Structures are given as structure tokens and as C-alpha cells.
Amino acid sequence: MIVVGGTYLEVCLRPEWRRLFGSGLRAACAVAELSPGTVVHTYGFEEWKKDIEYSAAALQCEAKVTSIKDAISFSYDHPLSSAIQHPQSPKQNSSLRVSGDTVLRFGFVEGDAIVAAEYAVYDPQFCDPAVSFRSNGSVAKHLAVVLSEEEAAALGHDNRPAIQALMEHHGAEVIVLKCGPRGAIVHVREGNTTEIHPYWSNSVFKIGSGDVFSAAFALYWGERRINPATAADLASRSVAQFVDGHNLPLHEASYDKDRSAVMPATNNKIYLAGPFFDLAQRWMIEETLQTLKRLGATVFSPLHEVGTQQSSVEIAHADLRGLVACSKVLALLDGMDPGTIFEVGYARALNIPVVALVERFEPEHLTMFEGSGCEIMHDFTTAIYRTIWTKGQ
Amino acid sequence: MSGNSNPSRGGDPAKKAGLAKGTKSADRCDLDFSVDLSTVKLQVVRNLATGTILAVELTSIGRLQAVICKEPGGGVVGTLAAFEGLADLIDCMHRGNSYTATILRISGATCTVHVRRKAQ
């Protein structure tokens, strides 16, 4: 396969991450074992050129790097936070030109790629999806466009007329909308719309999961000529392999038949339990609340729904009324706040599932939580996904 | 003050020292950094424990070379890849420097190692 996409420095605070990947290098590394001879064409900061070439070789693919002056980075507080791009407006470089039987093209912040392919998959990434794949002279006999969560949300997941118009605009026969923890939706020209489940993984490292989805979809649809819905299902299974520890290269997703699908939740109202007595705690509550909402969850946050300006009796009763109306609890346990621990115990007594996020802990402090069936997570992203997800059969 | 500095705020992250850009400027091969292994071999890593010291070796892949980490029994655990300074590490190994990688953490498919130069 030919991949054309960026190689950037990725930095994350929690979990700590400082690596050279970006869409292009990651996607090539993802499919390298399943598509021997994979080549990634990329721009790369001149001081990273050799690092990129050696890294690609170590991950069983080849990198053809066009040196550039900007060291482009994307920084995250955590993998579900918005990325900060640096520099914000990198110099625009001459377009890369690639051709091949199957080409995966990502959008760039520092240039463009002109593609000629039999089968092409286009993931615009940072670029405006309204700018047609073909507008820069790219050609493909068969084209699929894969849109990110944000682009898909802006378009409307089930807005068939808008999707049909986008399909016509790009000259695409397939549009795939990535929907994060809710999987993906595949729209085929004059065909069916298929919802693709996400698949369960023990942990979730979210950075780059969209790159891997596009890479696997290009492999199964573009290179292996599998129908779009099945290819997207295999891509979703591939993402589940990847996110469990940034696990590359991918192995055959079809071998993962035992992997459980994540089922759409019904009445999935989340009780957000956690302390809010100082700035750090308050920031954490706000960040967690906004992240859950952004991913489509309905949340009862005692801080926001009940507040702190009533009597102890009124607050306790209102909080607990909210708790019993929820289907799951996400408990922020760091600091072992008595109110939060009480809420966890109350929930477990009512058999309400609890996901507990604990970054700092003494093992002996977890005895009752583990013993009463709480899911203990040590990573924010995994805790969020476990809260939203319901494991299928 | 404890903990690590914030790499995502306060300027250009790329200007901060990369993982394998030696912090001791007098000797650029005196490398000391921690990184997650790439291409982790699950069947090998599941038999290892925190504290295991891995050998760091070069292997040829086409016209290029890669850095692999081997457990004491000789099995490949994973590779060192996808970070700033990988080419410097390879160059330093060519110049006769040897390194070890001590396992700091194993969690599923994630194996974090601490790479440092062996005493000469």
C-alpha cells in the first residue's frame, strides 16, 4: 500500500507520550505486516528525517521523507483533549505526488498530496472536507472518504442528503463517518447505510485511533477489495487491537472473531462522583463532564445539578435521588474523598455498576472497591470509555 | 517540586530535548531515557517482569538498521522506534557504545523501558 500523510511529534501529559508518529507514519506502520512493501510518503522536519526513516524500517515499512523546516507537533493534556498544533501556521510546501494501486491519502497542515490510484481512501484530517479530493488534480477510479468524529458530527450522522451531496462532490462511492466510542457509519452510493460497532479493548489509548481505522479500511477495502461495510467492521476490530497499548503493527482482524462488540447503551445516564473542593478537583470534574458529554453521554453531576448552597440534608437527598436514577457511576477516587466513597458504596449496594478512576493509590485502599465489583481504571481515557461502553456478547 | 515538567505548554514542544537527545552535552552518546517499546512481542513480554534487563542490539532491515531489545534468553521483546534521536542512538551504537534497557512497567501490550549506556 502507498500511504501519504504527515509525520509529527506527538506529546501528551497523561499518559506520558512523546513520539514521532502522525497520521502517515502511524498508518503505514499499522498495515506494514499485512501489506508487505508498504511505503509512506511524508514531509518531515529536517532534523527528524533519519529518525523517521529508521523508525519506519523498524516497523517494517519504508518512509520517503521530504525534508521541511518546521518541526510540527501536536500536544494533548490527555488523549481525549483537543490537540494544540505548533506552529499554528506552518510553511506550505510543494505538493507530494504519489501513484499506486491502493493509496491512503491524509490531509496535511504543511502541504498537500496529489494522488493517482485505482483505489484511494481519503481522510481529510485537518483539511476542510468540503474541498474535493479531486480539486488538486487527484484521481481515483474508486474513492472512499473517511471523515473524523468532528467532521461527521458537523455533517450529521444520519443526514443522508448531506452525505449524498458530499459523495457527489468528491466523486466517492463510499463515505465512512468515524463516530469515536460509538463506532462508525458506512454510506455506500445508491446502497445501504451500515452502522459499525466499536469493539472492546482492555485499555484505550486514543491518539491515532482514527489513523489506524483509515489504514485498516484502506487495507481491507482498497487492497483486498472487501465490501465497504465488512471492511469497516474489520477496521473497527483493528482499532480495538491498536488502542490496547498503541499496539502496532496490526494483525489480521478476521482472527479476532471472539472480540466482543460494544453495544449501544440504553438509559445510559452517568453519575459523576468526585470531589470539587479545590481548583484541581474542580477542573477534573469539569473536564470529565465535558468529555462525557462530547462523547454523547447523559450525565448527572452533583456539583452542577445540586450544587453546594443547600443544607447537608437537602444536598445528600438530592444527590442520592440523582444517583438512583443513573445506570452507571464514574467515580474520581484520587484523594479518597469521603463523599465520593460513600456514593460508590451506595451505588454498589443498589447494584449500579461503578467505574473508578484511580491514578494515585495504595493497593490496600482498593480492597473494598475491587471486592465489591468496581472496575478500577488507572487511565482517564480508559475510564471514560468503560463508563460509556457496554460489553456485548 | 516533584513530577515531570509540562511538555505541552510554554512554547514549542519540539524545542525541548527529545527522548534520546543526550542531556549531558559533553558526551552526546551518554543517553538516558525512557520509552515504550514498539512492535512488542506479547508472547515474550508476558513472561518477563519489571526490572528485567534487556540487551539493546542493532539489526539490519534492508539498507537501514533497527534497534531491538532482547530478553536474557535471547528472544526479541520489541524495538526502539518512533522518537527523536533514534538515529543518534544508532550512530552511537556504531561508534562502539553499548546500551541496556531495563523494564520499568508492563501493562498489556505496553512495555516501558529505561535505556542507558553500559559502563565502558
Interface residues (C-beta under 8 A of the other chain):
Chain A: L9 V11 C12 L13 E16 R18 R19 L20 F21 L25 C29 F45 E47 W48 K50 D51 E53 Y54 S55 A57 A58 L59 Q60 E62 A71 I72 S73 S75 Y76 D77 I84 H86 P87 N202 S203 D244 G245 H246 N247 L248 P249
Chain B: N4 N6 P7 S8 R9 D12 P13 A14 K15 G18 L19 V35 D36 S38 T39 V40 I61 G62 L64 Q65 A66 V67 T79 L80 A81 A82 F83 E84 G85 L86 A87 I90 S107 G108 A109 T110
